[in-house]
C-alpha cells in the first residue's frame, strides 16, 4: 500500500495517542511501532469510508422522505379541497 504523506491528513492525528505525556516533547510510548500506526490509519480510513457511504445514502433518501411526508399530509387535503 502506497501512501502519499502530503495528502494524508489523518496520519498525524493517528500518531497523537502514541505520544507520551507531555505531548509537546514528541516522545513516543514504549511499544509504539510504525505497524501500529498503519493499522490505526487503515482502520480510520475504512471507518470513514463506511460512514460517508451511509451518510450519502441518507442524504439521497432524505428529499424522497420529505416529499412523501408532505404529500401524505398536505397533498391529500389539497386533493380533497379541489374535488
Backbone as JSON, one array per atom type, in Angstrom:
{
  "sequence": "XXXXXXXXXXXXXXXXXXXXXXXXXXXXXXXXXXXXXXXXXXXXXXXXXXXXXXXXXXXXXXXXXXXXXXXXXXXXXXXXXXX",
  "N": [[0.84, -1.17, 0.0], [0.67, 2.09, -0.97], [1.2, 5.25, 0.37], [0.69, 8.63, 0.14], [2.17, 10.89, 2.0], [1.89, 13.67, 2.13], [-0.68, 14.1, 1.24], [-2.19, 12.9, 3.09], [-4.26, 13.46, 5.61], [-4.99, 12.43, 8.05], [-3.0, 10.89, 9.19], [-1.03, 12.2, 10.93], [-2.78, 12.69, 13.08], [-3.32, 10.13, 13.89], [-1.0, 9.5, 15.17], [-1.0, 10.83, 17.58], [-2.25, 9.49, 19.89], [-0.17, 7.81, 20.56], [1.85, 9.24, 21.68], [3.91, 10.18, 24.46], [3.18, 11.69, 27.66], [4.49, 14.84, 28.62], [2.87, 15.81, 25.63], [4.05, 17.66, 24.0], [6.75, 17.19, 23.9], [7.16, 15.3, 21.99], [7.81, 12.55, 22.25], [7.62, 9.08, 21.88], [5.48, 6.45, 23.15], [6.5, 3.42, 24.83], [6.69, 0.58, 22.83], [5.32, 1.56, 20.7], [4.89, 1.29, 17.3], [5.6, 1.5, 13.76], [3.96, -0.2, 12.34], [1.74, -0.39, 14.03], [0.78, 2.22, 13.85], [0.11, 2.26, 11.12], [-1.91, 0.33, 11.08], [-3.82, 1.62, 12.63], [-4.32, 3.79, 10.95], [-5.35, 2.49, 8.67], [-7.69, 1.35, 9.76], [-9.05, 3.71, 10.47], [-9.41, 4.85, 7.94], [-11.07, 2.91, 6.68], [-13.31, 3.02, 8.36], [-14.09, 5.68, 7.99], [-14.79, 5.65, 5.25], [-16.93, 3.83, 5.31], [-18.75, 5.21, 7.0], [-19.2, 7.61, 5.54], [-20.36, 6.59, 3.22], [-22.79, 5.63, 4.21], [-23.88, 8.02, 5.17], [-24.16, 9.35, 2.75], [-26.15, 7.78, 1.56], [-28.31, 8.37, 3.26], [-28.5, 11.11, 2.75], [-29.27, 11.11, 0.08], [-31.75, 9.86, 0.22], [-33.28, 11.47, 1.82], [-34.66, 13.77, 0.56], [-36.72, 12.36, -0.82], [-38.11, 11.18, 1.29], [-38.99, 13.47, 2.66], [-40.6, 14.63, 0.7], [-42.49, 12.61, 0.38], [-43.64, 12.62, 2.92], [-44.72, 15.21, 2.96], [-46.57, 14.99, 0.86], [-48.28, 13.1, 1.93], [-49.47, 14.48, 4.02], [-50.15, 17.22, 3.28], [-50.82, 16.97, 0.58], [-53.1, 15.25, 0.36], [-55.1, 16.75, 1.59], [-55.25, 18.91, -0.15], [-56.13, 17.67, -2.49], [-58.63, 16.87, -1.63], [-59.91, 19.3, -1.23], [-59.91, 20.34, -3.81], [-61.46, 18.59, -5.33]],
  "CA": [[0.0, 0.0, 0.0], [1.44, 3.33, -1.04], [0.51, 6.39, 0.97], [1.33, 9.91, -0.06], [2.05, 11.54, 3.31], [1.45, 15.06, 2.0], [-2.12, 14.11, 1.0], [-2.83, 12.16, 4.18], [-4.5, 14.42, 6.69], [-5.28, 11.77, 9.33], [-1.85, 10.18, 9.74], [-0.52, 12.86, 12.15], [-3.75, 12.51, 14.15], [-3.18, 8.76, 14.36], [0.19, 9.42, 16.0], [-1.22, 11.52, 18.86], [-2.42, 8.59, 21.04], [1.06, 7.08, 20.84], [2.82, 10.15, 22.31], [3.97, 10.22, 25.93], [2.9, 13.0, 28.25], [3.75, 15.83, 27.86], [2.88, 15.54, 24.2], [4.88, 18.66, 23.32], [8.12, 16.69, 23.76], [7.18, 14.41, 20.81], [8.42, 11.26, 22.57], [6.6, 8.04, 21.72], [5.35, 5.44, 24.2], [7.18, 2.15, 24.6], [5.86, -0.36, 22.08], [4.73, 2.21, 19.53], [5.58, 0.9, 16.08], [5.01, 2.01, 12.52], [2.86, -1.11, 12.0], [0.6, 0.03, 14.83], [0.28, 3.46, 13.24], [-0.51, 1.9, 9.85], [-3.17, -0.35, 11.38], [-4.76, 2.67, 13.05], [-4.65, 4.56, 9.75], [-6.23, 1.67, 7.83], [-8.98, 1.28, 10.43], [-9.67, 5.03, 10.34], [-9.83, 5.01, 6.55], [-12.22, 2.04, 6.42], [-14.44, 3.56, 9.11], [-14.52, 6.91, 7.32], [-15.47, 5.27, 4.0], [-18.21, 3.24, 5.7], [-19.64, 6.25, 7.5], [-19.6, 8.54, 4.48], [-21.28, 5.88, 2.33], [-24.1, 5.62, 4.87], [-24.37, 9.41, 5.18], [-24.59, 9.64, 1.39], [-27.46, 7.13, 1.36], [-29.3, 9.19, 3.96], [-28.61, 12.38, 2.04], [-30.02, 10.88, -1.16], [-33.12, 9.43, 0.5], [-34.0, 12.48, 2.58], [-35.67, 14.5, -0.22], [-37.86, 11.49, -1.1], [-38.87, 11.05, 2.54], [-39.65, 14.74, 2.93], [-41.65, 14.78, -0.3], [-43.53, 11.64, 0.72], [-44.32, 13.13, 4.12], [-45.51, 16.37, 2.55], [-47.7, 14.52, 0.06], [-49.22, 12.39, 2.8], [-50.19, 15.4, 4.9], [-50.71, 18.36, 2.56], [-51.35, 16.55, -0.71], [-54.45, 14.7, 0.47], [-56.05, 17.82, 1.89], [-55.43, 19.69, -1.38], [-56.98, 16.9, -3.4], [-59.97, 16.88, -1.1], [-60.47, 20.63, -1.44], [-60.06, 20.58, -5.24], [-62.54, 17.77, -5.9]],
  "C": [[0.88, 1.24, 0.0], [0.59, 4.46, -0.48], [1.33, 7.64, 0.72], [1.13, 10.72, 1.22], [1.53, 12.97, 3.18], [-0.05, 15.15, 1.77], [-2.88, 13.41, 2.12], [-3.01, 13.09, 5.35], [-4.7, 13.73, 8.02], [-4.06, 11.1, 9.94], [-1.24, 10.89, 10.94], [-1.48, 12.71, 13.33], [-3.66, 11.1, 14.72], [-1.96, 8.6, 15.26], [-0.03, 9.99, 17.4], [-1.43, 10.55, 20.03], [-1.14, 7.85, 21.44], [2.13, 7.96, 21.5], [2.75, 10.06, 23.82], [3.58, 11.61, 26.41], [4.21, 13.6, 28.76], [3.95, 15.64, 26.35], [3.75, 16.51, 23.41], [6.32, 18.19, 23.12], [8.28, 15.76, 22.56], [7.97, 13.13, 21.05], [7.32, 10.2, 22.53], [6.64, 7.04, 22.85], [6.11, 4.18, 23.82], [6.22, 1.2, 23.89], [5.18, 0.26, 20.87], [5.55, 1.86, 18.3], [4.89, 1.51, 14.87], [3.86, 1.11, 12.08], [1.59, -0.76, 12.78], [-0.04, 1.29, 14.25], [-0.45, 3.14, 11.93], [-1.84, 1.18, 10.07], [-4.23, 0.65, 11.84], [-5.22, 3.48, 11.86], [-5.61, 3.78, 8.86], [-7.63, 1.56, 8.45], [-9.73, 2.6, 10.27], [-10.2, 5.24, 8.93], [-11.06, 4.17, 6.23], [-13.47, 2.56, 7.13], [-14.99, 4.82, 8.44], [-15.28, 6.6, 6.04], [-16.85, 4.7, 4.31], [-19.2, 4.3, 6.14], [-20.11, 7.2, 6.4], [-20.5, 7.88, 3.46], [-22.69, 5.87, 2.92], [-24.7, 7.03, 4.92], [-24.86, 9.79, 3.79], [-25.94, 9.0, 1.09], [-28.57, 7.92, 2.03], [-29.56, 10.51, 3.22], [-29.45, 12.23, 0.77], [-31.47, 10.5, -0.89], [-33.94, 10.5, 1.22], [-35.0, 13.28, 1.75], [-36.91, 13.66, -0.53], [-38.73, 11.36, 0.14], [-39.63, 12.33, 2.86], [-40.81, 14.96, 1.96], [-42.81, 13.84, 0.0], [-44.33, 12.1, 1.93], [-45.22, 14.31, 3.78], [-46.73, 15.95, 1.76], [-48.73, 13.8, 0.92], [-50.02, 13.33, 3.69], [-50.88, 16.52, 4.12], [-51.41, 17.92, 1.29], [-52.77, 16.03, -0.64], [-55.47, 15.8, 0.74], [-56.28, 18.7, 0.66], [-56.35, 18.96, -2.35], [-58.42, 16.92, -2.92], [-60.65, 18.23, -1.37], [-60.73, 20.89, -2.93], [-61.25, 19.81, -5.8], [-63.83, 18.06, -5.27]]
}
